């Protein structure tokens, strides 16, 4: 939206986020990390899997949420309902299910053999008569709040969440409802551990300023053109604690011979147009600028879930903190399942292209973390196209109550962002 050459256009639209540098401290401070654990990850809705991960009755999915010191067991019961529990035996606290995912009508504790069914009920206790006033009906797996939006499974570890999932998602849900998430299946995924603060990784995925230089070998031919040499965004929006950026496709792009073959058969990130979505009937949040040169949108659902709808696919990215300077990430691309050899070739080509792009993204993160604590610099210097970072760190400050910038105006921002007191 607007002239790509216009200076400071996002600050003009969103002056409330200021122009000052951002402090580095939140990315290196153990005290700050502890606040994030208690005030954010134990309070907010967290995306943990999709319904396809527990597709059948008795199927289960395990998620280790290390920052909250818990293992979460997602199950689909005999009745078809999806539930979440702490993966912890009621007897003496042993971790119940050890497998990452699978299908089991019953889950038995490997320590003393207590058995729970797929709805979390305690159904058998060895030598039960030798306990004292044991009531199995009160000793099931400890439940966790769970809700589902568009097939994405979210949990909330708070005993009494301040908002329902729909209330928490707010305008994000309104903008993306109608996108055919359920018609696309997991095509490929990458997982890795990184020695960096989780916010450093998030920051690398919420601006396109880096694309021209860092991705010049992989995406340079689709990221820039003469009218938009720095890949300025088509649109940027803020929705409570969440945010989005919509990115353009280069009008100068000419596919390589290999890319041209792929684009004949299926969607790839370098294929601007695709017949999967009806351009005249898009959800309001998909290509919200209604630009002819739209490539994809990035939605950052606070705190750690990244969701990108394309014209023929969607991508997810989860950033899981494991320590103040360590994290675990998962990246998944959902596509139409290939039915022909040509479509399979296109999928494999896309997989390699995305792999190389992501490796470029993450090549800077660990080295950045190694020097942040040096004290040589105290602040990050941001330009206008990096405004999503300003919003992100403001939300972090508002939720944790930590940081000088949050002190003066936290009340008004909290009301807009839906932050619980």
C-alpha positions as CSV (number, residue, x, y, z in Angstrom):
1,X,0.0,0.0,0.0
2,X,1.3,3.4,-0.9
3,X,4.5,4.5,-2.7
4,X,7.4,2.1,-2.2
5,X,9.7,5.1,-2.3
6,X,7.9,7.0,0.4
7,X,10.2,7.6,3.4
8,X,9.0,6.6,6.9
9,X,5.5,5.6,5.7
10,X,4.9,3.0,8.4
11,X,6.0,5.4,11.2
12,X,3.5,8.0,9.7
13,X,0.8,5.4,9.9
14,X,1.8,4.0,13.3
15,X,3.5,6.8,15.2
16,X,2.7,5.2,18.6
17,X,5.7,2.8,18.3
18,X,8.2,5.6,18.1
19,X,11.6,5.7,16.4
20,X,14.0,5.2,19.2
21,X,16.6,2.3,19.3
22,X,15.5,-0.9,21.1
23,X,17.5,-2.2,24.1
24,X,19.5,-5.4,23.7
25,X,18.9,-6.4,27.3
26,X,15.8,-8.5,26.7
27,X,17.8,-10.8,24.5
28,X,20.6,-11.5,27.1
29,X,19.0,-11.1,30.5
30,X,18.2,-14.2,32.6
31,X,15.9,-12.1,34.7
32,X,14.0,-11.0,31.6
33,X,13.8,-14.6,30.4
34,X,12.2,-15.7,33.8
35,X,9.6,-13.0,33.4
36,X,8.8,-14.2,29.9
37,X,8.3,-17.7,31.3
38,X,5.8,-16.6,34.0
39,X,4.0,-13.7,32.3
40,X,3.9,-14.8,28.7
41,X,4.4,-18.6,28.1
42,X,2.4,-19.6,31.2
43,X,-0.4,-17.2,30.3
44,X,-0.8,-17.0,26.5
45,X,-2.3,-19.3,24.0
46,X,0.4,-21.5,22.4
47,X,0.1,-23.3,19.1
48,X,1.3,-26.9,19.6
49,X,0.2,-29.0,16.6
50,X,-2.5,-29.5,14.0
51,X,-5.6,-31.7,14.2
52,X,-4.0,-34.0,11.6
53,X,-1.3,-34.9,14.2
54,X,-4.0,-36.6,16.2
55,X,-6.3,-37.6,13.4
56,X,-7.7,-40.9,14.7
57,X,-9.3,-42.0,18.0
58,X,-6.6,-42.8,20.5
59,X,-3.9,-41.0,18.6
60,X,-1.6,-38.8,20.6
61,X,1.1,-36.1,20.2
62,X,3.8,-35.1,22.7
63,X,5.1,-31.6,23.0
64,X,7.9,-30.7,25.4
65,X,7.5,-27.0,26.4
66,X,10.9,-26.6,28.0
67,X,10.5,-23.0,29.0
68,X,7.5,-24.0,31.2
69,X,9.1,-27.2,32.5
70,X,6.3,-29.4,31.2
71,X,5.5,-32.1,28.7
72,X,2.1,-31.8,27.1
73,X,0.2,-34.8,25.9
74,X,-2.4,-34.1,23.2
75,X,-4.8,-37.0,22.7
76,X,-8.0,-37.8,20.7
77,X,-10.3,-39.8,22.8
78,X,-12.7,-42.6,21.9
79,X,-15.3,-39.9,21.5
80,X,-13.3,-38.0,18.9
81,X,-12.6,-35.1,21.2
82,X,-9.1,-33.6,21.3
83,X,-7.7,-33.0,24.8
84,X,-4.5,-31.8,26.4
85,X,-2.9,-33.0,29.6
86,X,0.3,-32.6,31.6
87,X,2.2,-35.8,30.6
88,X,2.7,-36.7,34.3
89,X,1.5,-39.7,36.3
90,X,-0.7,-38.9,39.4
91,X,1.2,-41.4,41.5
92,X,4.8,-40.1,41.9
93,X,5.1,-37.7,39.0
94,X,6.8,-39.9,36.4
95,X,6.6,-38.8,32.7
96,X,3.8,-41.0,31.3
97,X,4.1,-41.2,27.5
98,X,7.6,-41.3,26.1
99,X,6.9,-41.5,22.3
100,X,6.7,-38.3,20.3
101,X,3.5,-39.4,18.6
102,X,1.5,-42.6,18.0
103,X,-1.8,-44.3,18.7
104,X,-2.6,-46.0,22.0
105,X,-5.9,-46.8,23.7
106,X,-4.2,-46.7,27.0
107,X,-1.1,-45.0,28.4
108,X,0.8,-46.8,31.2
109,X,3.3,-45.4,33.6
110,X,6.6,-47.1,33.0
111,X,7.4,-46.8,36.8
112,X,4.6,-48.6,38.6
113,X,2.1,-49.4,35.9
114,X,-0.7,-47.0,36.5
115,X,-2.9,-47.0,33.4
116,X,-4.8,-44.1,31.9
117,X,-7.2,-44.1,28.9
118,X,-7.0,-41.8,25.9
119,X,-9.4,-39.4,27.6
120,X,-7.1,-39.0,30.5
121,X,-9.0,-41.1,33.1
122,X,-7.1,-43.3,35.5
123,X,-8.5,-46.8,34.8
124,X,-6.2,-49.2,36.6
125,X,-3.8,-49.2,39.6
126,X,-1.8,-52.3,40.5
127,X,-2.3,-53.4,44.1
128,X,-5.0,-50.8,44.4
129,X,-6.3,-52.2,47.7
130,X,-3.1,-51.4,49.5
131,X,-3.5,-47.6,49.0
132,X,-5.5,-45.4,51.5
133,X,-8.9,-44.1,50.4
134,X,-7.8,-44.1,46.7
135,X,-10.4,-42.5,44.4
136,X,-9.3,-43.1,40.8
137,X,-12.0,-40.7,39.5
138,X,-10.0,-37.8,41.0
139,X,-6.6,-38.9,39.9
140,X,-6.7,-38.7,36.1
141,X,-4.1,-36.8,34.1
142,X,-4.1,-33.1,34.8
143,X,-6.0,-31.3,32.1
144,X,-4.7,-28.3,30.1
145,X,-7.0,-25.8,28.4
146,X,-7.2,-26.6,24.6
147,X,-9.0,-25.0,21.7
148,X,-8.8,-25.2,18.0
149,X,-8.8,-22.6,15.2
150,X,-8.7,-23.5,11.5
151,X,-7.2,-26.9,12.4
152,X,-4.4,-25.3,14.5
153,X,-4.4,-26.8,18.1
154,X,-3.6,-24.3,20.8
155,X,-3.1,-24.8,24.6
156,X,-3.1,-22.4,27.5
157,X,-1.2,-23.4,30.6
158,X,-2.9,-20.9,32.8
159,X,-5.4,-22.4,35.3
160,X,-7.9,-19.8,34.3
161,X,-7.1,-18.1,30.9
162,X,-8.0,-14.5,30.7
163,X,-9.5,-14.9,27.2
164,X,-10.9,-17.6,25.0
165,X,-8.7,-18.6,22.0
166,X,-11.0,-16.7,19.6
167,X,-10.9,-13.6,21.8
168,X,-7.1,-13.9,22.0
169,X,-6.7,-14.2,18.2
170,X,-9.2,-11.4,17.6
171,X,-8.7,-9.7,14.2
172,X,-6.2,-12.4,13.1
173,X,-9.0,-15.0,13.0
174,X,-11.4,-12.5,11.3
175,X,-8.8,-11.8,8.6
176,X,-7.8,-15.4,7.8
177,X,-11.1,-17.2,8.2
178,X,-11.9,-18.7,4.8
179,X,-8.4,-19.6,3.8
180,X,-8.5,-23.3,2.9
181,X,-6.0,-24.5,5.5
182,X,-7.7,-27.9,5.6
183,X,-7.1,-28.6,1.9
184,X,-3.3,-28.5,2.2
185,X,-1.2,-31.2,3.8
186,X,2.3,-31.3,5.3
187,X,4.8,-31.4,2.4
188,X,8.1,-31.1,4.3
189,X,9.5,-29.8,7.6
190,X,12.7,-28.8,9.2
191,X,13.7,-28.8,12.9
192,X,16.8,-27.5,14.6
193,X,18.2,-26.3,17.9
194,X,19.8,-22.8,17.9
195,X,22.1,-21.2,20.4
196,X,20.3,-17.9,20.4
197,X,17.6,-16.1,22.3
198,X,14.2,-16.9,20.8
199,X,13.4,-13.3,20.0
200,X,16.5,-13.0,17.8
201,X,15.1,-15.8,15.7
202,X,11.6,-14.2,15.6
203,X,13.2,-10.9,14.6
204,X,14.8,-12.5,11.6
205,X,11.4,-13.5,10.3
206,X,9.4,-10.3,10.8
207,X,11.0,-7.9,8.3
208,X,12.2,-8.1,4.6
209,X,14.9,-5.5,4.9
210,X,17.5,-8.4,5.1
211,X,16.2,-10.2,1.9
212,X,18.1,-8.1,-0.6
213,X,21.5,-8.9,0.9
214,X,21.1,-12.1,2.8
215,X,18.9,-13.9,0.3
216,X,20.6,-12.6,-2.9
217,X,21.6,-16.1,-3.9
218,X,18.2,-17.8,-3.3
219,X,15.4,-15.2,-3.5
220,X,17.1,-12.1,-4.9
221,X,15.5,-12.6,-8.3
222,X,12.0,-12.5,-6.8
223,X,12.6,-10.2,-3.9
224,X,13.6,-7.0,-5.6
225,X,12.9,-5.1,-8.8
226,X,13.6,-1.6,-10.1
227,X,10.4,-0.1,-8.6
228,X,11.0,-1.7,-5.2
229,X,14.8,-2.3,-4.8
230,X,14.6,-3.0,-1.0
231,X,11.5,-5.2,-0.9
232,X,9.4,-2.7,1.0
233,X,6.2,-4.2,2.3
234,X,2.8,-4.0,0.6
235,X,1.0,-3.7,3.9
236,X,1.7,-3.9,7.6
237,X,-0.9,-4.2,10.3
238,X,-1.1,-4.6,14.1
239,X,-3.9,-6.6,15.8
240,X,-3.7,-6.4,19.6
241,X,-0.5,-8.4,20.5
242,X,-0.3,-9.8,16.9
243,X,1.1,-8.3,13.7
244,X,1.4,-9.0,10.0
245,X,3.4,-8.0,7.0
246,X,2.5,-8.5,3.4
247,X,5.3,-8.9,0.9
248,X,5.6,-8.3,-2.9
249,X,6.8,-10.4,-5.8
250,X,9.4,-8.9,-8.2
251,X,8.0,-7.8,-11.6
252,X,11.5,-8.4,-13.1
253,X,11.6,-12.1,-12.3
254,X,12.6,-14.5,-15.0
255,X,12.7,-18.2,-14.0
256,X,15.7,-20.4,-14.4
257,X,15.3,-23.5,-16.6
258,X,14.8,-25.7,-13.5
259,X,12.4,-23.3,-11.8
260,X,10.4,-23.0,-15.1
261,X,9.9,-26.8,-15.1
262,X,8.7,-26.7,-11.5
263,X,6.3,-23.9,-12.1
264,X,4.7,-25.9,-15.0
265,X,3.5,-28.5,-12.5
266,X,2.9,-27.0,-9.1
267,X,3.2,-24.1,-6.7
268,X,6.7,-23.0,-5.6
269,X,7.7,-19.9,-3.7
270,X,8.9,-18.5,-7.0
271,X,5.5,-19.0,-8.7
272,X,3.7,-15.7,-8.4
273,X,0.3,-16.9,-9.6
274,X,-1.4,-20.1,-8.8
275,X,-4.9,-21.4,-9.5
276,X,-5.5,-22.7,-5.9
277,X,-7.0,-19.4,-4.6
278,X,-9.7,-17.4,-6.3
279,X,-8.2,-13.9,-6.5
280,X,-11.7,-12.4,-6.5
281,X,-12.8,-14.2,-3.3
282,X,-9.9,-14.0,-0.9
283,X,-10.2,-13.8,2.9
284,X,-9.7,-10.1,3.9
285,X,-6.3,-10.9,5.5
286,X,-4.9,-12.7,2.5
287,X,-3.2,-10.1,0.2
288,X,-5.0,-7.4,2.2
289,X,-3.7,-4.7,-0.1
290,X,-5.2,-6.5,-3.0
291,X,-1.9,-5.9,-4.9
292,X,-1.3,-7.5,-8.3
293,X,2.3,-8.3,-7.3
294,X,1.5,-10.0,-4.0
295,X,3.7,-12.9,-3.0
296,X,2.7,-13.9,0.6
297,X,1.7,-12.6,4.0
298,X,3.3,-13.2,7.4
299,X,1.2,-13.3,10.5
300,X,3.1,-13.4,13.8
301,X,0.7,-14.7,16.5
302,X,2.1,-13.7,19.9
303,X,4.2,-14.9,21.3
304,X,6.0,-17.5,19.1
305,X,3.8,-18.7,16.2
306,X,4.5,-17.5,12.6
307,X,1.9,-18.3,9.9
308,X,2.4,-17.4,6.2
309,X,-0.4,-18.0,3.6
310,X,0.8,-18.1,0.0
311,X,-1.3,-18.5,-3.1
312,X,-0.8,-22.3,-3.2
313,X,0.6,-23.2,0.2
314,X,1.0,-22.1,3.8
315,X,4.0,-22.2,6.1
316,X,4.3,-22.3,9.9
317,X,7.2,-21.6,12.1
318,X,7.3,-22.2,15.9
319,X,10.0,-20.6,18.0
320,X,10.4,-22.5,21.4
321,X,12.7,-20.9,24.0
322,X,14.8,-23.5,25.9
323,X,17.0,-21.0,27.8
324,X,18.0,-17.4,27.7
325,X,20.4,-18.1,24.8
326,X,19.0,-21.4,23.4
327,X,15.9,-22.4,21.5
328,X,14.2,-25.0,19.4
329,X,12.4,-24.3,16.1
330,X,10.1,-26.1,13.7
331,X,9.3,-25.0,10.2
332,X,6.6,-26.7,8.2
333,X,5.3,-26.2,4.6
334,X,1.8,-27.4,3.8
335,X,1.0,-28.0,0.1
336,X,-1.3,-29.9,-2.2
337,X,-0.2,-33.5,-2.1
338,X,1.6,-34.4,-5.4
339,X,-0.3,-36.7,-7.7
340,X,2.1,-36.9,-10.7
341,X,5.8,-37.2,-11.2
342,X,5.9,-33.6,-12.3
343,X,4.2,-32.4,-9.2
344,X,6.6,-34.5,-7.1
345,X,9.6,-32.9,-8.9
346,X,8.2,-29.4,-8.2
347,X,7.8,-30.3,-4.5
348,X,11.3,-31.5,-4.2
349,X,12.6,-28.4,-6.0
350,X,10.6,-26.2,-3.6
351,X,11.9,-28.2,-0.6
352,X,15.6,-27.5,-1.7
353,X,14.9,-23.9,-2.4
354,X,13.2,-23.3,1.0
355,X,16.0,-25.3,2.8
356,X,18.7,-23.1,1.4
357,X,16.7,-19.9,2.1
358,X,16.2,-20.9,5.8
359,X,19.8,-21.8,6.2
360,X,20.6,-18.3,5.0
361,X,18.2,-16.9,7.6
362,X,19.7,-18.8,10.5
363,X,23.3,-18.4,9.5
364,X,23.5,-15.1,11.4
365,X,21.6,-15.9,14.6
366,X,24.1,-17.8,16.7
367,X,26.9,-15.5,15.8
368,X,24.7,-12.5,16.7
369,X,24.0,-14.1,20.2
370,X,27.8,-14.6,20.8
371,X,28.4,-10.8,20.6
372,X,25.2,-9.4,22.1
373,X,26.5,-9.8,25.7
374,X,29.8,-8.0,25.0
375,X,28.5,-4.7,26.1
376,X,29.9,-3.1,23.0
377,X,26.4,-2.0,21.9
378,X,23.4,-1.5,24.2
379,X,20.7,-1.0,21.6
380,X,19.4,-2.2,18.2
381,X,19.1,0.5,15.5
382,X,15.9,0.1,13.4
383,X,14.6,1.5,10.2
384,X,11.0,2.0,9.1
385,X,10.5,-1.4,7.5
386,X,11.5,-3.0,10.8
387,X,8.5,-1.6,12.7
388,X,7.1,-5.1,13.5
389,X,10.1,-5.5,15.9
390,X,9.0,-2.3,17.7
391,X,5.6,-3.7,18.2
392,X,6.9,-7.1,19.3
393,X,9.2,-5.7,22.0
394,X,6.5,-3.4,23.1
395,X,4.2,-6.4,23.6
396,X,6.9,-8.2,25.5
397,X,7.3,-5.2,27.8
398,X,3.6,-4.9,28.3
399,X,3.1,-8.5,29.2
400,X,6.1,-8.7,31.5
401,X,5.8,-5.2,33.0
402,X,9.6,-4.9,32.4
403,X,11.2,-2.1,30.5
404,X,11.3,1.7,30.6
405,X,9.4,2.2,27.4
406,X,6.4,0.3,28.8
407,X,6.1,2.2,32.0
408,X,4.4,5.4,30.8
409,X,1.7,4.1,28.4
410,X,1.3,0.4,29.3
411,X,-2.3,0.9,30.4
412,X,-3.6,2.2,27.1
413,X,-1.6,-0.4,25.1
414,X,-2.7,-3.2,27.3
415,X,-6.3,-2.3,26.6
416,X,-5.7,-2.4,22.8
417,X,-3.7,-5.6,23.0
418,X,-6.0,-7.6,25.3
419,X,-3.3,-8.0,28.0
420,X,-4.6,-9.4,31.2
421,X,-3.8,-7.3,34.3
